[in-house]
Amino acid sequence: MKHHSVISSKLFLLRQIFFISLWVSSSVSAHAILAQSEPKVDSTIDVSPQQIGIWFNENVASEFKALAVINSAGKRVDNQDVKQAALDRTHIYATVPRLLPDKYTVRYRVMSADTHIVTGRFTFTVTPPETAAIETN
């Protein structure tokens, strides 16, 4: 009987350690982080992109995704058609009409694999071709 009690208490302790380790590992998991964008963060380009693409360091959920492109006047200029790549769950994108020379802010929202909502923003600038050539010299 005493032997059974010792085994039961050891099993109880092992179960507690197991559940605590699960809780700690799930609470430590990282959120999705912007890994790459096209156009690149803070870049200056002289040709309007056809779409804005962003990639994260981990897969993101297809629910709750958002991507908006805002011009310097605060007007949304993307086609409001955010999609997630079928074969690369780290990639979301939206198309844009021809963008005029201006500074644009890309705002995004996704749900990480750990179910946390992640938001962020970055800018890029579209310049006329002759301005971009001068800036690179």
N, C-alpha and C positions, 0 to 999 in steps of 0.2 A: 504494500500500500504506500509506504514511504517512497519507494523507488518510482512509483507512478506519479506521485506528487512532484518529485524533482523533474521528471520528464515533462509534465504539464507546464510547470513554471518556465522551463527552458524554452518550450515551444511558444509559450505566450510571449516571452522576451524576444525570440527570433521574429515572431509576427510583428511585434511593435517596431523593431528595427527595420524590417522590410517596409512597413507602411510609412515610417518617418523618412526613409531614404526615397521612396516614391514622391512624397510631398516635397522634399527638398529639391529633388531633381526637376520636378515640374515647375517649381517656383523660381528656379535659377535659369530656366531656358530663356534664350535671348529673343528679342523682337526682331522682326524683319528690318533690315537696314538697306537703304538705297545703295546699290553697288555700282550701277552704271546708268547713264542716260544718253539719249540721242535726241536733240543736240546735247553736248556735254554741259555739265554744270558750269555756269559763269562763262560760257564760250561766246565768241562773236563769230557769226557766220554771214556770208554775203548772198546766200541762196535760201529762199524760204523752204523749210522742210515740208514734206507731204504728211508726215505724222510725227508725233512726239512719243518716244518709247522710253520706258523705265524698267530696270531690272533690279531685283532684290537679292540678297544673299541667301534667301530660302524661299520655298514655295509660299505663295499667299493664296488665301481663299478666294473663290470666285464671287462670293457675296461681299457686299459693302465696299466694293472697289469704286474709286472715283479718281478722275484726272481732269483738271481744268487748266486751260491756258488763258491768262489774263494779260491784256496790254497795259501800257503805262497809264492809260486813262481809267483803268479799273473795269474795262468791259471784257466779258468772256468772249473769246474768239475761236475756240475749238468747235468742232462739229458735234460735240456732246454725244460721242459714240464710243466711249471707253470699252475696250475688249481685253480679254486675257488670251494670250497665245495658247493654242490647243496642246502643243507638245512641250512647252516651256512654261510651267506654272509660276516661274519667278518674274515673268514679263507681262506688263500691261502696256497698252498704247491707245492713242486716240488720233484721229486724223484732223488736219487743220486745212482751211482754205489758204490761198496764197497770203502769206504774212508780209505786211508792209514793214519798212525799216522802223524799228522800235525796240524797246526793252520789254521782254515778256517774262512773266512769272508763271511757273508750272506748279500747281498745287495738287497733291495726291493724298489719297487715303486708302489703306488696305487693311485686311485682317491677317495678322501673323499666324503661323502654324500653331502658336500657343494661345490663339483666340483673342489676343490684344489688338485693339485698333491702333494703327500707326499712321500718323499724318506728317507731312513735310512739304517743303517747297524749295525751289531753286529758280534761278533766272538764266536767261540767255538773251543775246541781242542780235537782231537782224540789221545789218547795215547795207547801204547801197554798195555795189561791187567796187566802185572807185574808192570809197572810204575804207573798205576792208583791205585793199591793196596797200594803201598808205599806212594803215595801222600795223601791218606785218613787216614793213621796212624799218 
